[in-house]
Amino acid sequence: MLGAYDLSIGLDTGSKHVGLSDFENPEYGSLHEIWMEVYLREQINEHYRLSFDEWLNRPRWEIMMMLRVLNRRKASIKKIMSDVAGSDPELQNLEKELKLKG
């Protein structure tokens, strides 16, 4: 049957022809996909100006350190924003209005 398939499309796959069903997607849930989602979610390119391959080719400890630094930076920005919003009555009123509309 594989010979007929090869003949019909003009290939010679020999015994190396392997087919996967729709349920056997090797990429779904793979480490590569997980790291790609982290790269996009954490906006690594925006912060470090690294392509996905440049970032992923670094040692794991360095990748984890970069993620920790980003998380600390996000936390400090969030704290500053909440401090600013807490000290400005107009922003507090605007925040209340937005919560009522949502």
FITI-235546 format. One line per field, with one value per residue (C-alpha): residue number from 0; chain; x, y, z. Coordinates in nm, 4 decimals. Layout:
N
voza <- [NUM;...] .
keba <- [A;...] .
east <- [X;...] .
north <- [Y;...] .
up <- [Z;...] .
//
This chain:
102
voza <- [0;1;2;3;4;5;6;7;8;9;10;11;12;13;14;15;16;17;18;19;20;21;22;23;24;25;26;27;28;29;30;31;32;33;34;35;36;37;38;39;40;41;42;43;44;45;46;47;48;49;50;51;52;53;54;55;56;57;58;59;60;61;62;63;64;65;66;67;68;69;70;71;72;73;74;75;76;77;78;79;80;81;82;83;84;85;86;87;88;89;90;91;92;93;94;95;96;97;98;99;100;101] .
keba <- [A;A;A;A;A;A;A;A;A;A;A;A;A;A;A;A;A;A;A;A;A;A;A;A;A;A;A;A;A;A;A;A;A;A;A;A;A;A;A;A;A;A;A;A;A;A;A;A;A;A;A;A;A;A;A;A;A;A;A;A;A;A;A;A;A;A;A;A;A;A;A;A;A;A;A;A;A;A;A;A;A;A;A;A;A;A;A;A;A;A;A;A;A;A;A;A;A;A;A;A;A;A] .
east <- [0.0000;0.2859;0.4347;0.1117;0.1170;0.4782;0.3982;0.0926;0.2820;0.6224;0.8162;1.0386;0.9905;1.0956;1.0633;1.1119;0.7558;0.5856;0.2394;0.0785;-0.2868;-0.4431;-0.4248;-0.0465;0.0676;0.4288;0.4418;0.1378;0.2526;0.6183;0.8921;0.9554;0.5948;0.5951;0.9100;0.7654;0.4549;0.6754;0.8804;0.5660;0.3866;0.6873;0.7696;1.1348;1.2033;1.0687;1.2772;1.6015;1.6004;1.6650;1.5114;1.3462;1.6439;1.8977;1.7032;1.6459;2.0106;2.1247;2.1947;1.8822;2.0063;2.0416;1.6903;1.5468;1.7416;1.6031;1.2496;1.3026;1.4364;1.1337;0.8939;1.0595;1.0445;0.6751;0.6037;0.7827;0.6009;0.2684;0.3465;0.4441;0.1262;-0.0905;0.0910;0.0342;-0.3288;-0.3795;-0.2437;-0.4512;-0.8237;-0.9140;-0.7591;-0.9429;-1.2744;-1.1949;-1.1085;-1.4392;-1.6306;-1.4565;-1.5383;-1.9043;-1.9191;-1.7420] .
north <- [0.0000;0.2417;0.1562;0.2651;0.5871;0.6567;0.5830;0.8107;1.1160;1.0383;0.9746;0.6964;0.6897;0.3269;0.1820;0.5216;0.6393;0.7167;0.8595;1.0210;1.0435;1.3738;1.2566;1.2074;1.5655;1.5589;1.9370;1.9805;2.0228;1.9803;2.1638;2.3697;2.4860;2.5598;2.7735;2.9518;3.0428;3.1731;3.3766;3.5413;3.5861;3.7451;3.9545;3.8507;4.0221;4.3523;4.3436;4.1749;4.2198;3.8492;3.6264;3.3064;3.0965;3.3310;3.3188;2.9438;2.8652;3.0209;2.8024;2.7189;2.9020;3.2197;3.1849;3.1358;3.4375;3.6522;3.5424;3.6197;3.9669;4.0327;3.9183;4.1483;4.4363;4.3742;4.3587;4.6886;4.8584;4.7253;4.8539;5.1981;5.2150;5.1202;5.3760;5.6482;5.5490;5.5383;5.8896;6.0535;6.0938;6.1466;5.8134;5.6447;5.7845;5.6762;5.3276;5.3080;5.4162;5.1541;4.8829;4.9867;4.9703;4.6310] .
up <- [0.0000;0.0775;-0.2607;-0.4312;-0.2301;-0.3305;-0.6941;-0.6948;-0.5673;-0.7135;-0.3927;-0.2705;0.1055;0.1377;0.4862;0.6477;0.5845;0.9150;0.9481;1.2502;1.3320;1.4327;1.7949;1.7824;1.7439;1.8688;1.9069;2.1328;2.4908;2.3978;2.5855;2.2743;2.2664;2.6405;2.6135;2.3105;2.5109;2.7947;2.5447;2.4071;2.7405;2.9116;2.6021;2.6066;2.2749;2.4075;2.7252;2.6197;2.2398;2.1833;1.9204;2.0398;1.9281;2.0901;2.4153;2.4146;2.3331;2.6599;2.9644;3.1621;3.4736;3.2681;3.1233;3.4720;3.6023;3.3184;3.4051;3.7767;3.6926;3.4701;3.7435;3.9985;3.7497;3.6808;4.0551;4.1220;3.8334;3.9628;4.3135;4.1838;3.9762;4.2736;4.4932;4.2344;4.1877;4.5658;4.6150;4.3399;4.4215;4.0550;3.9618;4.2497;4.1255;3.7703;3.8943;4.0837;3.7730;3.5626;3.8172;3.8164;3.4361;3.4237] .
//
